[in-house]
Amino acid sequence: MGMSWDDAAAAITGPDGPFPIGHAEVFGRTTRVFRNTPPSLRVLFAAARGHGDAPFLIFEDERWSFADVMAKSDALAAALVHHYGVAPGDRVAIAMRNYPEWVVAFAAITSIGAISVSLNAWWTTEEFEYALRDSGSRVVIADRERVERIAPLLAALPIRTLAVRSDGPLPHGVDRWEEVVVEGAPLPDVEIHPDMDATILYTSGTTGHPKGAVSTHRAVLSALLAFACRGAINAAMGAGPPKQHPYPTSFILVVPLFHVTGCVPVMLSCFAAGYKLVFLYKWDPARALELIERERVTQFVGVPTQAWDLLECPEFERRDTSSLLSVGGGGAPAPPELVRRVESGFRTARPGIGYGMTETNAYGPSNAGDDYLRKPTSCGRVVPVVELRVTDSDGRVLAPGEVGELWFRGPNLIRGYWNQPEASAETLRDGWLRSGDIGRIDEEGFVYVQDRAKDMILRAGENIYCAEVEAALYQHPGVYEAAVFGIPHERLGEEVAAAIVPRPGQSLSGESLRAFLAEHLAPFKIPTRIALHSEALPRNPAGKVLKRALRDQLASRPA
């Protein structure tokens, strides 16, 4: 047995621990910070050069070493400065699927003091136009598919385009990587300080256009260290990886790099620690299982649906997943049944979950192993550099166990939204960030996210948390996917609705599901409208179910 949580956290973050916590002034506020936070991402990437010829990025049949990535990053950085005239503070956009060049571009942009603007590869031409205009990007680095979507905008936008993996003719005015990026060119000298802007990630807004969440070098690196600190606390508690495990730590990339989870806890963790990162061309559970076996992957970080997909894949029993130590992620609450399935289904992997946001650089509470089995509806605790509180609608801080809105404070928060002072002031208050999530914190410090504030169903004055109803539905042996949401009701305000995908070969009906739920939930929480779907529920690139689309679809049908 290891230490208690409190003792482990105190030892790891104390003055003699590997992650000592101190204080620094950040934008005029005294803030708790990790003392050994690198001053910039440029410094972090410089340290990665020490990994040399060790394997870093595995994409299909390509194997890129750390030396390969750093050489290409230096050459691209030189092209951005000398060919395109990019200066510190300029925005450079990345628009591509998960290719190794995405990682190269991110390192190059942030190493010269420019701001990396992550564009959603699923966007349409119109959506690209909004983000490119909003960010004022000078250059966009794009793959062939994104080049074709951006091409109609080039005449009207003051932007240069650099194409990667693009054989054949290119649209007028688009540069080819091989003709602009000179192999062997050195990284230009640039001075970067911790509170310079480093990234803009566009968050999917519930209404209108997405907002560009701006993070500094300090914020990104603080989140990265918080993930590593949590791993050290787990190890001190005796909950870390087994010492005799035969395979070095490695990750498989199953979420987009343009989202914060893929970028910070997955990609940057590998960059910082010298881990191998295995790419998927697109999400395919059979291919993922093949690569986990072939590359002896130890860490799987995705959304809960992807863990279900692995367990349900016909290839699952045939593939060797014994290298896996952790199957976790975030993006949505995991049903307790999934936690149990991961624990029993994989030979060596333990379940895990994290609760973070773009605005926190993905870092927040996390739960894993025995704690997760003990409290499967909790997303866990935070390391001491980050604070959480729960408030009522008037901003009054609530006691343990009381339900209200969750707020974050820490050095990992965004500094605001690009060009949106009103939205920034609404979300960030006196150094605290409003999450928009409803939850509670128990006496041990475990955080429970009940629901998104805007997704909570208010039925005849009763608050209904969709995640609770979804968790009950997932206990039904015939349910493969479930999404719960509210739809307008003339008398009740809202009524509870559910979209269900049955398991193959299972026959379900609304009546049978309601009868099952009656054994688990109060009557007012049981969906009155149930839609059965023969295909997977619609999701955004982050893997989150598009409840708005399901709600609109069901609301348009007669009751």
KERO-771838 format. One record per residue (C-alpha): y, x, z. Coordinates in steps of 0.001 Angstrom, whole numbers, padded with zeros to 6 digits, always signed. Example, Ala and Ser with C-alpha at 12.3 -4.5 7.8 and 13.67 -1.06 7.14 Angstrom:
2
-004500+012300+007800 -001060+013670+007140 
//
This chain:
559
+000000+000000+000000 +003539+001162-000736 +006867+000458+000911 +008512-002917+001405 +011092-003984-001186 +014018-003226+001145 +012692+000204+002135 +011859+001140-001462 +015268+000029-002776 +017045+001954+000014 +015042+005124-000685 +015414+005011-004470 +019161+004220-004463 +020114+006251-001369 +021979+009586-001533 +018747+011588-001813 +016988+009193-004209 +016693+009462-007994 +019215+006617-008556 +021958+007120-005944 +024600+004409-005824 +028285+005166-005332 +031598+003574-006260 +033978+003973-009188 +037101+002242-010414 +036237+000152-013483 +039122-001721-015171 +041103-001639-011935 +038289-002820-009647 +036191-000788-007247 +032629-001266-008545 +029213-000169-007359 +027760+002237-009939 +024873+004639-010361 +026301+008084-009627 +024180+009772-012306 +025156+007415-015158 +025745+009528-018295 +029396+009431-019400 +028526+008036-022849 +025718+007046-025170 +026489+010234-027127 +025395+012248-024076 +022247+010132-023717 +021308+010759-027354 +022055+014473-026991 +019427+014631-024236 +016908+012975-026573 +017056+016067-028789 +014944+017775-026140 +011967+015609-027145 +011872+017462-030485 +008840+016708-032628 +007362+014137-030221 +006700+010801-031998 +009509+008285-031581 +009540+005514-034198 +006348+004222-035833 +007017+001867-038765 +004076+000876-040973 +002772+004258-042227 +005987+006134-041333 +006137+008315-038230 +009607+009498-037177 +009977+012162-034485 +012951+012407-032132 +014134+015393-034184 +013943+013292-037387 +015992+010474-035861 +018649+012792-034437 +019014+014740-037692 +019500+011507-039669 +021859+010153-037015 +024012+013307-037166 +024137+013113-040966 +025117+009427-040926 +027760+010071-038261 +029248+012797-040464 +029325+010406-043449 +031011+007691-041380 +033738+010094-040266 +034284+012182-043407 +033383+009751-046216 +034474+006437-044713 +037207+007642-042340 +035767+005921-039277 +037650+006792-036070 +036984+006011-032392 +037453+002298-031728 +036676+001281-035325 +033916-001274-035789 +030838-000494-037885 +028369-003338-038439 +024582-003159-038752 +022904-005897-040804 +019206-005293-041282 +015770-006215-040045 +013994-003896-037598 +013891-000682-039615 +014052+002865-038204 +017472+003136-039873 +018757+000469-037451 +018145+002911-034574 +019672+005793-036549 +022770+003711-037330 +023264+002617-033709 +023053+006201-032447 +025408+007480-035168 +028061+004778-034657 +028216+005041-030866 +028093+008867-030933 +031437+009040-032760 +033248+006599-030469 +033037+003726-032952 +031799+000274-031915 +028378-000863-033125 +028514-004507-034257 +025038-006061-034296 +024740-008775-036946 +021953-011347-036864 +019672-010604-039816 +018874-014312-040177 +022490-015260-040861 +023727-016843-044072 +026570-015441-046201 +029011-017757-044422 +027901-016565-040978 +028150-012919-042041 +031664-013568-043311 +032762-014990-039966 +031430-012044-037928 +032691-009364-040329 +036181-010893-040341 +036140-011538-036589 +035074-007998-035713 +037271-006355-038337 +034399-004049-039272 +035343-001182-041605 +031782-000452-042764 +028567-002450-042804 +025187-000700-043002 +022692-003128-044518 +019240-003410-046052 +018643-004870-049519 +018279-008499-048409 +021443-008407-046294 +023351-006531-049047 +022647-009417-051400 +023906-011952-048851 +027040-009921-048120 +027794-009025-051781 +029757-012255-052533 +032183-011321-049737 +032989-007779-050790 +035872-008558-053137 +037713-010479-050429 +036933-008276-047400 +038415-004823-046678 +034987-003414-045929 +032702-000706-047300 +028944-001272-047590 +026190+001322-047200 +022742+000207-048393 +019458+001432-046862 +015964+001064-048356 +017494-000266-051557 +015894+000963-054746 +017198-000252-058102 +020699-001364-059080 +023127-002327-056312 +026108-004698-056449 +029415-003136-057502 +031088-001224-054691 +027940-000782-052569 +027019+002809-051697 +023450+004048-051575 +022438+005898-048390 +020897+008821-050278 +024127+009392-052262 +026492+009384-049260 +024532+010675-046270 +024091+014463-046563 +020963+015716-044774 +021752+018559-042386 +025382+017618-041813 +026366+018245-038171 +027534+015584-035703 +031360+015534-035677 +033097+016417-032392 +034521+013328-030680 +035548+012743-027071 +034212+009527-025517 +034912+008240-022018 +032757+005725-020075 +035035+002693-020417 +035501+002897-024191 +033964-000014-026108 +030494+000742-027465 +028918-002496-028733 +029667-006005-029925 +026710-008384-029867 +027225-011916-031121 +025904-014589-028782 +024636-017853-030196 +027166-020382-028989 +026178-023969-028291 +029107-025167-030369 +031252-023558-033033 +031088-019894-033995 +029239-017251-031974 +031260-015058-029616 +031305-011274-029854 +030298-009907-026438 +031925-006471-025945 +030273-003801-023783 +031498-000365-022837 +029386+002795-022760 +029285+002477-018962 +028013-001112-019133 +025185-000373-021564 +024115+002744-019671 +024344+000997-016286 +021916-001664-017511 +019608+001009-018858 +019585+002835-015520 +019062-000447-013673 +015844-001048-015636 +014669+002487-014841 +015677+002099-011183 +013640-001100-010936 +010620+000777-012305 +011072+003455-009639 +011296+000799-006902 +008098-000825-008203 +006337+002544-008091 +007508+003166-004491 +006123-000267-003561 +002770+000677-005064 +003291-001713-007976 +003864+000885-010689 +001446+001997-013416 -001839+003517-012243 -001679+007296-011944 -004938+007749-013862 -003928+005698-016931 -004948+007797-019958 -002121+006780-022309 +001561+007791-022176 +004154+005025-021885 +004996+003387-025210 +006513+000100-026369 +005913-002299-029249 +009065-003851-030727 +008439-007590-031192 +012036-008849-030811 +015062-008123-033039 +017138-005001-032415 +020272-007074-033045 +019543-008926-029792 +020195-007315-026439 +016549-007210-025279 +015402-005269-028322 +018414-002965-028181 +018801-002046-024498 +015613-002354-022385 +013273-001625-025299 +014928+000700-027848 +017334+002561-025552 +014693+002947-022815 +012484+004702-025356 +015400+006866-026507 +016262+007863-022939 +012756+008536-021661 +011099+009992-024755 +008750+007041-025304 +007125+006033-028579 +008356+002756-030122 +006055+000892-032529 +007733-001476-035021 +006435-004726-036481 +007785-005735-039897 +007831-009315-038602 +006169-011136-035718 +002439-011568-036389 +000137-011683-033342 -002875-010338-035267 -000829-007390-036555 +000609-006827-033079 -002905-006646-031582 -003955-004218-034333 -000998-001909-033587 -001468-002141-029814 -005027-000924-030319 -004173+001735-032923 -001134+003208-031152 -002379+002657-027566 +000761+000718-026645 +001338+000278-022898 +004366-002077-022733 +004849-005462-024404 +008313-007023-023999 +008841-010320-025807 +009461-013998-025200 +006824-016115-023412 +005728-017723-026683 +004665-014338-028018 +002407-013730-025006 +000824-017143-025656 +000394-016166-029317 -001483-012978-028384 -003825-014810-026007 -004515-017583-028514 -004938-015304-031545 -008480-015347-033011 -008304-011515-033059 -007636-011256-029313 -011233-010814-028155 -012023-008297-030904 -009096-005971-030215 -008932-003297-027527 -005874-004055-025386 -006912-001821-022490 -003888+000453-023011 -001484-002379-022079 -000100-002197-018556 +002590-004867-018785 +002999-008078-020783 +006401-009479-020018 +009853-010224-021296 +012351-013015-020900 +014527-015305-022980 +013034-018393-021333 +011159-019253-018137 +007430-018586-018429 +005203-021480-017361 +003130-020549-014262 +000004-021202-016321 +001023-018385-018703 +001489-016010-015763 -002075-016751-014653 -003415-016436-018219 -001821-013007-018708 -003226-011803-015378 -006758-012991-016192 -006749-012588-019982 -005835-008917-020318 -008079-006261-018812 -005345-004002-017460 -001956-005637-018143 +000029-007330-015407 +002486-010182-016096 +006227-009660-015827 +009490-011436-016521 +013169-010582-016523 +016259-012769-016468 +019230-011289-018253 +021841-012229-020816 +023779-010594-023617 +026670-010601-021151 +024659-008533-018606 +023205-006159-021231 +019840-007853-020582 +019632-006635-016986 +019130-009089-014131 +016397-010091-011706 +012845-009133-012659 +009452-010082-011294 +006063-008505-011936 +002524-007985-010673 +001565-009367-007269 +005063-010695-006545 +004979-012656-009802 +001579-014158-008999 +002867-015023-005520 +006079-016571-006882 +005340-017456-010530 +008422-019655-010937 +010820-016895-009826 +012391-014323-012136 +012493-011874-009221 +015076-009678-007502 +017840-007305-008623 +018390-003636-007852 +021263-003086-005405 +023858-002040-007994 +023895-005651-009267 +024780-008677-007138 +024000-012366-007611 +025444-015403-005908 +025091-019185-006227 +028131-021472-006153 +028810-025188-006261 +031102-026780-008846 +034148-025894-006712 +033195-022196-006566 +032001-022292-002949 +029218-019764-002309 +025991-021541-001316 +023369-020595+001252 +019844-019383+000394 +017766-022189-001108 +020746-024267-002245 +020995-025029-005971 +024120-024235-007968 +025474-021983-010723 +024328-018353-010774 +027016-015632-010966 +026524-011889-011651 +028551-008856-010597 +027863-005239-011529 +028769-002314-013808 +026459-003676-016548 +028638-006682-017437 +030532-007085-020705 +034283-006508-020468 +034925-009759-022372 +034589-011485-025746 +036152-009933-028841 +039463-011638-029717 +038745-014512-027312 +040875-014130-024153 +040400-017757-023095 +036601-017607-023324 +036676-014248-021512 +038793-015691-018688 +036484-018698-018420 +033322-016573-018113 +034645-013575-016130 +036364-014326-012803 +037526-011558-010445 +034755-009223-011573 +032057-011927-011468 +030361-013393-014546 +029485-017077-014704 +025997-017367-016177 +026094-021069-017033 +022635-021261-015472 +021598-023452-012578 +019406-021854-009930 +018860-020776-006338 +018076-017616-004365 +015485-017728-001591 +015502-015949+001777 +013738-012885+000276 +016292-012539-002516 +014041-013980-005242 +016037-015795-007916 +014877-019082-009427 +016496-020275-012651 +016163-024043-012722 +017789-024557-016104 +020772-023961-018319 +023688-025941-016895 +024322-027473-020291 +020633-028289-020844 +020046-029933-017484 +019268-033609-017919 +021332-036029-015859 +019366-039270-015752 +020899-042111-013750 +022483-039602-011367 +019303-037521-010923 +019294-033859-012011 +016149-033041-014003 +015349-029413-014813 +013677-029068-018209 +011809-025913-017146 +010047-027814-014350 +008824-030533-016726 +007790-027910-019302 +005810-026016-016649 +003910-029205-015806 +003197-029904-019476 +001792-026405-019966 -000821-027136-017311 -002363-029684-019705 -005254-027962-021516 -004323-029594-024825 -000675-028401-024912 +000141-025276-026942 +003955-025556-027078 +006349-027774-025149 +010109-028244-025154 +011898-030739-022910 +015468-031963-023422 +017698-034957-022808 +018728-037517-025383 +021522-040078-024937 +020604-043396-023312 +023016-046321-023086 +022031-047350-019554 +020772-044149-017933 +023195-041694-019541 +020257-039561-020669 +016524-039993-020872 +013876-037281-020786 +012297-036321-024108 +009626-033789-025045 +008449-032134-028258 +004801-031080-028098 +002563-028957-030319 -001115-029636-029457 -003701-026885-029429 -005816-026789-032617 -008518-029419-032516 -006942-031285-029585 -005940-034921-029825 -002941-035901-027694 -000906-039044-027247 +002257-039873-025398 +000308-042153-023081 -002251-039499-022121 +000460-036897-021513 +002482-039263-019330 -000639-040120-017323 -001285-036400-016801 +002312-035718-015729 +002220-038619-013270 -000082-036482-011122 +002466-033635-011013 +005984-035066-011276 +008140-037824-009863 +008304-040835-012208 +011960-040254-013189 +011086-036763-014528 +008347-037960-016893 +009454-038022-020569 +009926-041496-021961 +010145-040118-025514 +007417-037729-026715 +007257-036330-030257 +004038-034633-031383 +004471-031799-033899 +001771-030371-036151 +003690-027093-036705 +005371-024576-034393 +008634-025702-032818 +011785-024295-034478 +013156-021140-032837 +016088-018809-033250 +015593-015063-033855 +015499-014439-030094 +012485-016752-029825 +014326-019557-028036 +013388-023104-029028 +016170-024865-030951 +016391-027845-028611 +019559-029125-030256 +017686-029550-033570 +014772-031273-031817 +017179-033504-029902 +019026-034543-033067 +015769-035175-034884 +014341-037385-032153 +017613-039191-031450 +017773-040280-035094 +014399-042035-034841 +014037-045550-033458 +012884-045563-029835 
//
